[in-house]
Amino acid sequence: MPDILLIVLGTALVNHFAMAGWLARVPPGPQDSFAASCVLALASGVGLLLTATVSGLLEHWVLQPLDAGYAYLLLLLATASGTAWLLLQIPGAGWKSWDPRLVAANGIALSLAFRQGTEQADLASKALVLGSLAAAFGLLLIALTELMSRIEQADVPLPFRGIPIALITTGLMALALLGLTGLLPG
């Protein structure tokens, strides 16, 4: 279980830096980084739920009968890309401005972590883990965004500004998550 949490943290960190680059290209306006991270967390959560569910069903009904388990990564890539495209087609959705590659990459990374962590679990346990994984990713992304916005306003020494303080902060968040290791059995 701690491996899944570290993968979620790493994915949130990558998303934060990708989002920071995306926000730098957006003209100034009413969209702030907190709202943008909430939208990305929601889009990624929905993308994860769809990607993991569809790829799991296709693996069970198509790949296993054909004894083609080696093609799972290709199936996952196609499913995540299709999910990202499908999310962009929803009219009035707040995530239409996001790069679909970011949502697809979230779906792939988190679906692989989900698959690895729940290979022998029953359906109810898989559903609980999948929902928890989507919620944890969203909370970590929002927490990291809020933390970085507070650090930008703080008086950080010059050598630590930017990426160094972000990596130190993320390392401390990872250590805090490792402190939760013994709470869950397994």
C-alpha positions as CSV (number, residue, x, y, z in Angstrom):
1,M,0.0,0.0,0.0
2,P,2.8,2.6,0.6
3,D,4.0,2.1,-2.9
4,I,0.6,3.2,-4.2
5,L,0.7,6.3,-2.0
6,L,4.2,7.2,-3.3
7,I,3.0,6.7,-6.9
8,V,0.0,9.0,-6.2
9,L,2.4,11.6,-4.6
10,G,4.7,11.4,-7.6
11,T,1.9,11.8,-10.0
12,A,0.6,14.8,-8.1
13,L,4.0,16.4,-8.2
14,V,4.4,15.9,-11.9
15,N,0.9,17.3,-12.4
16,H,1.7,20.3,-10.2
17,F,4.7,21.2,-12.4
18,A,2.8,20.6,-15.6
19,M,-0.1,22.7,-14.3
20,A,2.3,25.5,-13.3
21,G,3.7,25.5,-16.9
22,W,0.1,25.5,-18.2
23,L,-0.9,28.4,-16.0
24,A,2.0,30.4,-17.1
25,R,0.7,30.3,-20.7
26,V,-2.9,31.2,-19.7
27,P,-3.6,34.9,-19.8
28,P,-4.3,36.5,-16.4
29,G,-7.9,36.3,-15.4
30,P,-10.4,34.9,-12.9
31,Q,-8.8,31.4,-13.0
32,D,-6.5,30.8,-10.1
33,S,-4.3,27.9,-9.4
34,F,-6.5,26.5,-6.6
35,A,-9.6,26.3,-8.9
36,A,-7.4,24.9,-11.7
37,S,-6.1,22.2,-9.5
38,C,-9.6,21.3,-8.3
39,V,-10.7,21.0,-12.0
40,L,-7.7,18.9,-12.8
41,A,-8.3,16.7,-9.8
42,L,-11.9,16.1,-10.8
43,A,-11.0,15.4,-14.4
44,S,-8.2,13.0,-13.4
45,G,-10.5,11.3,-10.9
46,V,-13.2,10.7,-13.5
47,G,-10.5,9.7,-16.0
48,L,-9.0,7.2,-13.5
49,L,-12.4,5.7,-12.7
50,L,-13.2,5.3,-16.4
51,T,-9.8,4.1,-17.5
52,A,-9.3,1.5,-14.7
53,T,-12.8,0.2,-15.1
54,V,-12.9,-0.1,-18.9
55,S,-9.3,-1.5,-19.1
56,G,-10.1,-4.0,-16.3
57,L,-13.2,-5.2,-18.1
58,L,-11.5,-5.4,-21.5
59,E,-8.6,-7.3,-19.9
60,H,-11.0,-9.8,-18.3
61,W,-13.2,-10.3,-21.4
62,V,-10.7,-9.9,-24.2
63,L,-7.1,-10.4,-23.2
64,Q,-7.5,-13.3,-20.8
65,P,-9.5,-15.5,-23.1
66,L,-7.0,-14.8,-25.9
67,D,-4.1,-15.4,-23.4
68,A,-2.7,-12.0,-24.5
69,G,-1.8,-10.4,-21.1
70,Y,1.3,-8.9,-22.7
71,A,-0.9,-6.4,-24.5
72,Y,-2.3,-4.9,-21.4
73,L,-0.1,-1.7,-21.6
74,L,-1.3,-1.1,-25.1
75,L,-4.9,-1.6,-24.1
76,L,-4.3,0.8,-21.1
77,L,-2.8,3.4,-23.4
78,A,-5.7,3.2,-25.8
79,T,-8.3,3.3,-23.0
80,A,-6.7,6.3,-21.3
81,S,-6.4,8.2,-24.5
82,G,-10.0,7.4,-25.3
83,T,-11.1,8.4,-21.9
84,A,-9.3,11.8,-22.1
85,W,-10.8,12.4,-25.5
86,L,-14.3,11.5,-24.2
87,L,-13.9,13.9,-21.3
88,L,-13.1,16.7,-23.7
89,Q,-16.3,16.0,-25.6
90,I,-18.6,16.7,-22.6
91,P,-20.3,20.1,-23.3
92,G,-19.9,22.7,-20.5
93,A,-17.2,20.8,-18.6
94,G,-14.6,22.9,-16.8
95,W,-11.8,20.7,-17.9
96,K,-12.0,21.4,-21.7
97,S,-9.0,23.7,-21.5
98,W,-6.7,21.0,-20.1
99,D,-4.2,19.1,-22.2
100,P,-5.7,15.7,-22.7
101,R,-2.3,14.1,-22.5
102,L,-2.1,15.2,-18.8
103,V,-5.4,13.5,-18.0
104,A,-4.4,10.4,-20.0
105,A,-1.0,10.2,-18.2
106,N,-2.8,10.4,-14.8
107,G,-5.1,7.6,-15.9
108,I,-2.2,5.4,-17.0
109,A,0.0,6.0,-13.9
110,L,-2.8,5.6,-11.4
111,S,-4.4,2.7,-13.2
112,L,-1.1,0.8,-13.1
113,A,-0.8,1.5,-9.4
114,F,-4.4,0.3,-8.9
115,R,-3.9,-2.9,-10.9
116,Q,-0.7,-3.7,-9.1
117,G,-2.2,-3.2,-5.7
118,T,-5.4,-5.1,-6.2
119,E,-4.6,-8.1,-8.3
120,Q,-6.1,-10.7,-5.9
121,A,-8.9,-8.5,-4.4
122,D,-12.6,-9.0,-4.9
123,L,-14.8,-6.5,-6.7
124,A,-16.0,-4.5,-3.6
125,S,-12.4,-4.1,-2.4
126,K,-11.3,-2.9,-5.9
127,A,-14.1,-0.4,-6.0
128,L,-13.2,0.9,-2.6
129,V,-9.5,1.2,-3.5
130,L,-10.2,2.9,-6.8
131,G,-12.4,5.5,-5.2
132,S,-9.9,6.1,-2.4
133,L,-7.1,6.4,-5.0
134,A,-9.0,9.0,-7.0
135,A,-9.8,10.9,-3.8
136,A,-6.3,10.7,-2.5
137,F,-4.8,12.0,-5.8
138,G,-7.2,14.9,-5.8
139,L,-6.5,15.8,-2.2
140,L,-2.7,15.6,-2.7
141,L,-2.9,17.7,-5.9
142,I,-5.0,20.4,-4.2
143,A,-2.8,20.3,-1.0
144,L,0.4,20.6,-3.1
145,T,-1.0,23.5,-5.1
146,E,-2.1,25.3,-1.9
147,L,1.3,24.7,-0.3
148,M,3.2,26.0,-3.2
149,S,1.1,29.1,-3.4
150,R,1.8,29.8,0.3
151,I,5.6,29.1,-0.3
152,E,5.5,31.7,-3.1
153,Q,4.3,34.3,-0.6
154,A,6.8,33.3,2.1
155,D,10.3,34.7,2.5
156,V,12.3,31.8,1.2
157,P,16.1,32.2,0.9
158,L,17.3,32.8,-2.6
159,P,19.1,29.5,-3.2
160,F,15.9,27.6,-2.2
161,R,13.4,29.4,-4.3
162,G,11.6,27.6,-7.1
163,I,12.3,23.9,-7.7
164,P,14.5,23.2,-4.7
165,I,11.9,24.2,-2.1
166,A,9.3,22.3,-4.1
167,L,11.4,19.1,-4.0
168,I,12.1,19.6,-0.3
169,T,8.4,20.1,0.4
170,T,7.4,17.1,-1.6
171,G,10.0,15.0,0.2
172,L,8.5,16.0,3.5
173,M,5.0,15.1,2.2
174,A,6.4,11.7,1.2
175,L,7.9,11.2,4.6
176,A,4.5,12.1,6.2
177,L,2.8,9.5,3.9
178,L,5.4,6.9,4.9
179,G,4.4,7.5,8.5
180,L,1.0,6.1,7.6
181,T,2.5,2.8,6.4
182,G,1.6,0.7,9.5
183,L,-2.0,1.9,9.7
184,L,-3.4,-0.4,7.0
185,P,-2.9,-4.2,7.0
186,G,-1.3,-5.8,4.0
